[in-house]
Amino acid sequence: MWDATFSPEASAQRRPAIEEGIWRRTQDPANAEQSGWTEGSSGRRRVVHYRLHYGLDRTQPMERLVLEELYLYVSWLAPAAEIADHRRDVDQWLTDGRWKPTGDENGRRHGDLYATVAEYAVHPQDERAGRDTPEGFTSLDVAIHSEDYSLTRAARNLPWDVLAGGIRVKGQRGNPTYADDLSGLLDHLPFVVEAGCGTSIEAGIPPLHWLHEVYRVTDRTGDGLTQGYAFTLAPSADTLIKEMLTETDRKVGDMVSMFQSVVLAEPTGAHRALKALYDAGAMTGPVATHNFDRLFARAGLAEAFMRRYDQRTPHMPFPDDAKSVLVIGLHADRRAVQDRARERGLKIFYLDTEGVTENGVHKPYLIEGAREGDVVVRSEATPALLRLAGLLNVSV
């Protein structure tokens, strides 16, 4: 399964055994509630970039999934006094975690991991982009990576190129029609699929908010376990580097848990139903997927991978015979495929529970991209797709 699914040859678009994520959080009037922006008080920034390279260890009688290389980078921009305090905290965490000096003034070593710390009056990436540094602000960068690990300049610049694209502008939700099932799709066949994490969650893979918690993208409230929605922007509130430096083994375990679940997951009834619908001619084209789990590929469907940081709007091929797009479990930040489909006159159907469960608490989560003329079916993917297959007399 590994060679067919996660080897470099398994996908022409990307290296499936690399898990990568970028979060850039800044203060702006458009995100004032989450970022704490106020008139005359702004400029904080936090950038997180991680890349985890996985492989199989075949030297033992039983093959083992291993983390071959790790890269974690966090950059803060904040008032100079806060950065100075945080630098002292980082130095103490390095001591507490028994990171050993390397001979480099800013470098420390822990096993096969290296940590470097750099403080800037003006961040080099701000100089590169011609961005002004707020008066009285400085930056602090911490990078933790495997021995001999190196990134290309383009890869190092990637989070900053994403930052230069500006914050995501929230879409203006329209007034879609609600339906009990996907029977309306029968008048708009064949359909193309765009899939978010809904099908993956049904396969037992943690939702995106799990990564938000692992990398402390948003503040946690109360008991420290419930995720809030305010951005983590104050260095003193950011526990990610502390955990990584003082509880290294446990934190790495948190980081790799997502990919472990990916490898253990199996295609669900939803994936199998889509394959049967594709074989019957009701579905067409590759699945536009934002997931790195390769479950659609493992079910025998072609994938067009859309969750890319090097392309603001990845290309999505629409076959000439496509009449509609079925969007499954996908929310706010990946709307380009739907926008292009509407330009081509395709009908948009959404299959989504419009809710999310975080640490046992269910919360409404309306589809942001829905517009007038679109159809929303509130359901998990598997039962709705199995019913659709039944309506078409397609055996799954």
Buried (B, 14 or more C-beta within 10 A) or exposed (E): EBEEBBBEEBBEEBBBBBBBBBBBBBBEEBBEEBBBBEEEEBBBBBBBBBBBBBBBEEEEEEEEBEBBBBBBBBBBBBBBEBBBBBBEBBBEBBEEBEBEEEEEEEBBBBEEBBBBBBBBEEBEBBEEEEBEBBEEBBBBBBBBBBEEBEBEEEBBBBBBBBBBEEBEEEBEEEEBEEBEBBEBBEEBBBBBBBBBBBBBBBBEBBBBBBBBBBBBBBBBEEEEEBBEEBBBBBBEEBBBBBBBBBBBEEBBEBBBBBBBBBBEBEBBBBBBBBBBBBEBEBBBBBBBBBBBBBBBBBBBBEBBBBBBBEEEEBEBEBEEEBBBBBBBBBBBBBBBBBEBBBEEEBBBBBBBBBEBEBEEEEEEBEBBBBBEEBBBBBBBBBBBBBBBBEEBEBEB
